[in-house]
């Protein structure tokens, strides 16, 4: 039976690889959400959205690929975080792993809805079976469905972040403040989703919740990439002498 120390032989390297993956996730996520969806989707006009997507079809497709890379790397992080944090508490680490994998499944399913404009707009065979106005409205509807699924995924990430925060704070080989920050991030993502679905009249608060939700991720990713973790404290706590 392997001990907790055998979960990973190179924890500092694994932490830095996780940090690199996390940085790529953040950059690709910002690109897909802001540079692509933020510039191509006009929630007030299906016709304007359709025109933008058709005129910048390459950018729209690149956003889909960026999202796919994010979700693939999310699976990598789910595994590497488990290997790094299972020595702290296997039960919580397994819970965090499971929630992140479910989150990835939800986000991939939501991404499927974002491919609808590729079928409904332009010269595709399916698009030709609808009136242009109807096709445009359907395309925007599916983009809205993607947005709702994306927020559900963020709520699951919030649960993951809370579990991750507990593990980081208790680890001893990561600074306790990282655990506090990721716990705050998780609670903020949960609050963002609760406001969106449960209290739409307070939707203006969503923007206020983005900073405490996203900023800790930048800090954590940067720490992983640059500092990794304390090898000395890992050794003292999880690798018995001899």
Beta strands, then each sheet from edge to edge (+ up, - down):
end
